[in-house]
Amino acid sequence: MKWKIWIYLILSLPLNVAAQVTFIVNSLPVGTPSGESIYIAGNFNGWNPGHADYVLHKNEADKWEITLGEQATGTVIQFKFTRGSWETVEKGANGEEIPNRTFTYGNGQIVYVDILNWAGGGSGASTAAANVHIMDEAFFMPQLNRSRRIWIYLPPDYESSGKSYPVMYMHDGQNLFDKQTSYAGEWEVDETLNQLFNSGYAVPVVIGIENGGSYRIQEYTPWVNPNYGGGNGEAYAAFIVETLKPYVDAHYRTLPERENTAIMGSSLGGLISHYAALRYPEIFGKAGLFSPSYWFSDSVWAFASSRPLDEQLRIYQMCGSAEGGNTDVNMLRMSDTLVANGLLQTNITNVVVPGGEHNEALWRGGFKDAYLWLFQGAPAGSKETIANGWMLYPNPATEHVYIKHENGLLPDTVVVYGATGQRTAKLMPDAGGRYNVAHLPKGNYILEVAADNKVFQLKFVKL
């Protein structure tokens, strides 16, 4: 009987046993400063590039190494190595951006890595346009008692026109204009605006505020997250409003009114842009929110519901359908929240890019449309239908649409009706959750969504 009990206990143990991993840096770029530490940053530590608990140590072979704590077998992590900040993150051999490293627990306990290059070390040529400058290498932030490098983009005709210009304030300044300084890819803001200027469009002054590396999470979050910290977002927003903007308006030819002032950022930069636009409606008349991290704190919903809104505020939201974490659902929920609180429906647009991921490539690709919609009144490239918590995007579409509910509910059935009410087709999702509409003739349709014993209708345009 005892043997049977032991056999039963052994067979009952979980199969996803815990494992750990040790990373050993096999080689470093020539010229790596000998006095600096090396860190690992990833989705396991909030992507903190200089976390004291994730610094590598020299082993007996004089190699840098770190052992990460146990995780269940099969757990996948993403990570990169830094020298303590995102300004010194690892890069490819020629200074190019590299994708996040990944590791799946259970695939060995020791992994050797080669670091080919570092950002911020002069690797690769600068890609900043001639009309991009460093406004200040160490602009003092009295609200936070620290300094920060500030970039400025001046319209191509700034020196000769004598005109005054709108201003757009953007975060993660090291990623906006120059591949050499970017730590995750360049937005190419200068190239995009210069091309628009050459095509006859008016373009603004752009102020790029570099993030503070290890301070990024603190400064871009108005509220505290129990796992990631944060909470200095109000002081950071106050710095822009009370210190930086007055300086810019005093030293450059700007149009200082709210209708000529925008704020834009991605991820946590999207969150702080959302906060600043609602917190200071007398300052910001436009906001570009790319992949906004509304997940960071539930306080964002109460904040958005309670702030007095100027109905003329213009907000452009954009994310990718493949970002995960309900980014698209939260973004569209925020749109509903703001409209319910008084924002004009026509003054907010929501773009969900099918297959788009949470990265600089997505935001670089969406910058032009966001600028044109915010400043030029151009139509958005892709809109959504939102009804009763159900979302359909993109709309219009040519080949596929996604249908999601803000609570994660999926449709039981989707039936297509033509403009005159005739039943046209029944749609089934593919493995990626997409509904194929390529076979439908061009025109207007209604998609009847049945779920949870209820039926809802979503209008849809097939191109």
C-alpha positions in Angstrom: 0.0 0.0 0.0 2.8 2.4 0.8 4.4 1.9 -2.6 1.1 2.6 -4.3 0.8 5.9 -2.4 4.3 7.0 -3.3 3.8 6.1 -6.9 0.5 8.1 -6.9 2.3 11.1 -5.4 5.1 11.0 -7.9 2.6 10.7 -10.8 0.6 13.6 -9.4 3.5 16.1 -9.5 2.9 18.9 -12.0 4.7 18.5 -15.3 5.7 22.2 -15.6 8.4 22.0 -13.0 10.4 25.0 -12.1 13.7 25.8 -13.9 16.2 28.6 -13.9 18.7 30.0 -16.4 22.2 31.6 -16.3 23.2 34.0 -19.0 26.9 34.3 -19.6 28.2 37.1 -21.9 30.7 35.4 -24.1 31.9 38.6 -25.9 31.5 42.4 -25.6 32.0 45.2 -28.2 35.5 46.6 -28.5 35.7 49.8 -26.4 33.1 48.8 -23.8 33.9 51.0 -20.8 35.6 48.8 -18.2 34.2 50.7 -15.2 30.5 50.3 -16.2 28.1 47.6 -15.1 26.0 45.5 -17.4 22.3 44.8 -16.8 19.6 42.7 -18.1 16.2 44.2 -18.7 13.0 42.4 -19.8 9.4 41.7 -19.3 10.2 40.1 -15.9 11.4 43.4 -14.3 9.2 46.0 -16.1 11.9 46.6 -18.7 13.9 48.6 -16.1 17.3 49.1 -17.8 19.3 49.7 -14.6 17.6 47.6 -11.9 20.0 46.9 -9.1 18.7 43.3 -8.8 19.5 42.6 -12.4 23.1 43.6 -12.7 25.5 41.1 -14.1 28.6 39.9 -12.1 32.0 38.6 -13.1 32.4 34.8 -12.7 35.6 32.9 -12.2 36.4 33.0 -15.9 36.1 36.8 -15.9 32.9 36.7 -17.8 29.8 38.7 -17.0 26.9 36.5 -15.9 23.5 36.5 -14.2 21.2 33.8 -13.0 17.5 34.5 -13.1 15.0 33.1 -10.6 13.0 29.9 -11.2 10.1 29.9 -13.6 7.8 27.2 -14.8 9.1 25.2 -17.7 7.7 26.7 -20.9 7.7 30.2 -19.6 8.9 32.6 -22.3 10.8 35.8 -21.4 11.9 38.7 -23.6 15.0 40.8 -22.7 18.0 42.9 -23.8 21.3 43.9 -22.2 22.2 47.5 -21.3 24.9 49.4 -19.5 22.3 50.9 -17.2 20.0 52.9 -19.4 18.1 52.7 -22.7 20.6 55.1 -24.1 23.2 52.3 -23.8 21.1 49.3 -24.8 22.7 46.7 -27.0 22.5 47.0 -30.8 23.5 45.1 -33.9 27.0 45.0 -35.3 26.4 48.1 -37.4 24.5 50.0 -34.8 21.1 48.8 -36.1 18.2 48.0 -33.9 17.8 44.3 -32.9 14.6 42.5 -31.8 14.2 41.5 -28.2 16.0 38.4 -27.2 13.8 35.5 -26.1 14.3 32.4 -23.9 12.0 29.6 -23.1 12.5 28.0 -19.6 13.5 24.4 -19.9 15.8 24.8 -22.9 19.0 24.4 -20.9 20.3 26.1 -17.8 23.2 28.0 -19.3 23.0 30.3 -22.3 26.0 32.1 -23.8 25.4 35.4 -25.5 27.4 37.8 -27.7 26.8 41.5 -27.4 27.8 43.1 -30.7 27.4 46.9 -30.1 26.0 49.5 -27.8 23.7 52.5 -28.4 25.1 55.9 -27.4 28.6 54.9 -28.2 28.9 56.6 -31.5 28.0 53.5 -33.4 26.6 54.2 -36.9 26.1 57.5 -38.5 23.6 60.1 -37.3 20.3 60.1 -39.3 19.0 63.3 -37.8 18.1 65.9 -40.5 19.9 69.3 -40.6 16.9 71.1 -39.1 17.0 68.9 -35.9 19.1 70.3 -33.1 19.8 69.6 -29.4 18.0 72.5 -27.6 19.8 71.7 -24.4 22.0 68.9 -23.2 20.8 69.2 -19.6 17.6 71.2 -19.3 16.7 71.4 -15.6 13.4 69.9 -14.4 12.7 71.7 -11.1 9.6 69.7 -10.5 11.7 66.5 -10.4 15.1 68.0 -9.4 16.9 66.4 -12.4 18.0 67.4 -15.9 17.3 66.1 -19.3 18.4 66.4 -22.9 15.9 68.2 -25.1 15.7 67.9 -28.9 14.0 70.4 -31.2 12.8 70.0 -34.8 12.4 73.4 -36.7 10.3 73.5 -39.9 12.5 73.8 -43.0 11.5 77.4 -43.6 11.9 78.5 -39.9 15.0 80.6 -40.5 13.6 82.5 -43.5 9.9 82.8 -43.0 9.5 85.0 -40.0 6.3 83.0 -39.2 5.2 81.5 -35.9 4.4 77.7 -35.7 2.3 75.2 -33.8 4.3 73.0 -31.3 4.1 69.3 -30.6 5.7 67.9 -27.4 6.8 64.3 -27.7 8.4 61.8 -25.3 11.2 59.4 -25.7 13.1 62.1 -27.5 16.1 59.9 -28.3 13.9 57.7 -30.5 12.3 60.4 -32.6 14.9 61.8 -35.0 18.2 59.9 -34.9 18.9 56.2 -35.3 22.2 56.6 -33.6 20.7 57.6 -30.3 17.5 55.4 -30.5 17.3 52.4 -28.2 14.4 50.7 -29.9 14.1 52.1 -33.4 13.7 55.6 -34.8 10.3 57.2 -35.5 11.7 59.3 -38.4 9.7 62.3 -37.3 12.1 64.7 -39.1 12.1 62.8 -42.4 8.3 62.5 -42.3 7.6 66.2 -41.6 10.2 67.3 -44.1 8.6 65.2 -46.8 5.2 66.7 -45.9 6.7 70.2 -46.0 8.1 69.5 -49.5 4.6 68.4 -50.5 3.1 71.7 -49.5 1.9 71.0 -45.9 2.6 73.2 -43.0 4.6 71.5 -40.3 5.1 72.3 -36.6 8.0 72.8 -34.2 8.6 69.5 -32.4 10.1 69.3 -28.9 11.5 65.8 -28.1 12.0 65.2 -24.4 14.4 62.3 -23.8 13.2 59.8 -21.3 15.3 59.4 -18.2 16.2 55.7 -18.6 15.5 54.3 -15.2 13.2 57.3 -14.5 11.0 56.5 -17.5 8.4 54.4 -15.7 8.2 56.9 -12.8 7.8 60.0 -15.0 5.4 58.6 -17.5 2.9 57.2 -14.9 0.6 59.5 -12.8 -0.4 56.6 -10.6 1.5 53.8 -8.8 1.4 50.2 -10.0 2.0 47.6 -7.2 4.4 45.7 -9.5 6.1 48.4 -11.4 6.0 51.5 -9.2 5.6 54.8 -10.8 3.6 57.8 -9.8 5.7 60.9 -10.8 3.6 61.6 -13.9 2.0 64.7 -12.4 5.4 66.3 -11.7 6.6 65.4 -15.2 3.5 66.9 -16.9 3.8 70.0 -14.7 7.4 70.3 -15.9 6.2 70.4 -19.5 3.5 72.9 -18.7 5.2 75.1 -16.2 8.8 75.1 -17.2 9.5 73.7 -20.7 6.6 75.2 -22.7 7.2 78.8 -21.3 10.9 78.5 -22.3 10.1 77.3 -25.8 7.5 80.0 -26.3 9.9 82.6 -25.1 12.9 81.5 -27.2 11.2 80.4 -30.5 8.5 81.7 -32.7 5.6 79.6 -31.6 1.8 79.8 -31.6 1.2 79.2 -27.9 -2.5 78.8 -27.8 -4.0 75.4 -26.9 -5.4 74.8 -30.4 -1.8 75.0 -31.7 -0.3 72.8 -29.0 -0.2 69.0 -29.1 1.3 66.2 -27.0 2.2 62.8 -28.3 3.8 59.5 -27.1 3.7 55.8 -27.2 3.1 53.0 -24.6 3.6 54.7 -21.3 4.3 57.8 -23.3 0.8 57.5 -24.6 -0.5 57.2 -21.0 1.2 60.4 -19.9 0.1 62.2 -23.0 -3.5 61.2 -22.2 -3.1 62.4 -18.7 -1.5 65.7 -19.6 -4.2 66.5 -22.3 -7.0 65.9 -19.8 -5.2 67.4 -16.8 -4.2 70.6 -18.7 -7.0 71.2 -21.2 -6.1 74.9 -21.3 -2.6 74.0 -22.6 -3.1 71.0 -25.0 -5.7 71.1 -27.7 -4.5 67.9 -29.4 -3.1 64.5 -28.3 -1.6 61.6 -30.1 -1.9 58.4 -28.1 0.0 55.5 -29.6 -0.5 52.1 -27.9 -1.5 53.8 -24.7 -0.8 51.8 -21.6 -4.2 52.1 -19.9 -3.5 48.7 -18.2 -1.0 50.4 -15.9 -3.6 51.6 -13.4 -7.4 51.3 -13.1 -7.3 54.9 -11.9 -7.2 56.0 -15.5 -10.9 55.2 -16.0 -12.1 57.3 -13.0 -9.7 60.1 -14.1 -11.1 60.1 -17.6 -14.7 60.0 -16.4 -14.3 62.9 -14.0 -12.2 65.4 -15.8 -14.1 68.4 -17.4 -13.4 68.1 -21.1 -13.3 70.7 -23.7 -15.4 69.2 -26.5 -13.0 70.6 -29.1 -10.0 68.6 -27.8 -8.8 66.4 -30.6 -7.5 62.9 -29.7 -5.9 60.4 -32.1 -5.5 56.9 -30.7 -3.7 54.1 -32.5 -2.5 50.6 -31.7 -1.9 47.2 -33.3 -4.2 44.2 -33.1 -1.3 41.9 -32.2 0.0 43.9 -29.2 -1.7 41.7 -26.6 -2.8 42.8 -23.1 -6.2 44.1 -24.5 -4.5 47.2 -25.8 -7.0 47.5 -28.6 -10.0 46.8 -26.3 -8.8 49.3 -23.7 -8.2 51.9 -26.3 -11.7 51.7 -27.7 -13.1 51.6 -24.3 -11.3 54.8 -23.5 -12.9 56.4 -26.6 -16.3 55.5 -25.3 -15.5 56.9 -21.9 -14.3 60.2 -23.2 -17.3 60.6 -25.5 -19.6 59.8 -22.7 -17.9 62.5 -20.7 -18.5 65.2 -23.3 -15.9 64.8 -26.0 -17.3 65.2 -29.5 -17.5 61.9 -31.3 -16.0 63.6 -34.4 -13.0 64.8 -32.4 -11.6 61.4 -31.5 -10.4 58.8 -33.9 -9.2 55.2 -33.2 -7.0 53.3 -35.5 -6.3 49.6 -35.0 -3.6 48.3 -37.4 -4.2 44.6 -38.2 -1.2 42.6 -37.2 0.5 45.6 -35.7 2.9 44.9 -32.8 4.0 47.0 -29.8 7.1 48.6 -31.3 8.7 51.6 -33.0 7.9 50.3 -36.4 4.2 50.5 -35.7 4.5 54.0 -34.3 6.8 55.2 -37.1 4.3 54.0 -39.6 1.4 55.7 -37.9 3.0 59.1 -37.2 2.2 60.7 -40.6 -1.6 59.9 -40.4 -1.7 61.0 -36.8 -0.1 64.4 -37.5 -2.3 65.0 -40.6 -5.5 64.2 -38.6 -4.6 66.3 -35.6 -3.3 69.4 -37.4 -4.6 69.3 -40.9 -8.1 67.7 -40.4 -7.3 64.9 -42.7 -9.4 61.7 -42.5 -8.0 58.9 -40.5 -6.7 55.9 -42.4 -8.7 53.3 -40.5 -11.7 53.7 -38.2 -13.7 51.4 -36.1 -17.3 50.7 -35.4 -18.1 50.6 -31.7 -21.5 49.5 -30.3 -22.5 48.0 -26.9 -18.9 47.1 -26.1 -18.5 45.4 -29.5 -15.7 46.6 -31.8 -15.2 45.9 -35.5 -12.0 47.0 -37.2 -10.6 48.1 -39.6 -13.6 49.8 -41.1 -13.6 50.2 -44.1 -11.7 47.0 -44.9 -10.7 45.1 -48.0 -9.9 41.6 -46.9 -10.4 40.9 -43.1 -12.0 42.4 -40.1 -11.6 41.7 -36.4 -14.6 41.6 -34.0 -14.0 41.8 -30.3 -15.9 42.8 -27.1 -14.3 44.9 -24.4 -14.9 42.1 -21.9 -13.2 39.5 -24.0 -16.4 37.9 -25.2 -16.3 36.3 -28.7 -19.2 36.1 -31.1 -21.2 32.9 -31.4 -22.2 33.8 -34.9 -21.7 36.6 -37.4 -24.2 37.1 -40.2 -23.8 39.7 -43.0 -26.7 41.7 -44.2 -26.7 44.0 -47.2 -27.8 47.6 -47.2 -31.4 46.6 -48.2 -31.6 44.0 -45.4 -31.0 40.8 -47.4 -28.9 38.1 -45.7 -25.7 37.8 -47.6 -23.3 35.4 -45.8 -22.3 33.8 -42.5 -18.8 34.5 -41.4 -16.4 32.2 -39.5 -13.2 33.3 -37.9 -9.8 31.8 -39.0 -7.2 30.6 -36.5 -6.0 34.2 -36.0 -9.5 35.5 -35.1 -10.0 37.3 -38.4 -13.2 37.2 -40.4 -12.7 37.1 -44.2 -14.7 39.7 -46.1 -12.6 39.6 -49.3 -15.4 37.8 -51.2 -18.0 40.5 -50.4 -18.8 43.0 -53.2 -17.9 46.7 -52.4 -20.6 48.4 -50.5 -22.3 49.0 -47.1 -23.2 46.1 -44.8 -24.5 45.3 -41.4 -22.8 42.5 -39.4 -25.2 40.9 -37.0 -23.3 39.6 -34.0 -24.9 37.0 -31.7 -23.4 36.3 -28.3 -24.6 35.5 -24.8 -28.2 35.1 -26.1 -28.2 38.7 -27.4 -27.9 40.2 -30.9 -26.0 43.4 -31.9 -25.5 45.1 -35.2 -22.3 46.7 -36.4 -22.1 48.8 -39.6 -19.4 47.9 -42.0 -18.0 49.3 -45.3 -16.3 46.9 -47.8 -13.8 48.5 -50.2 
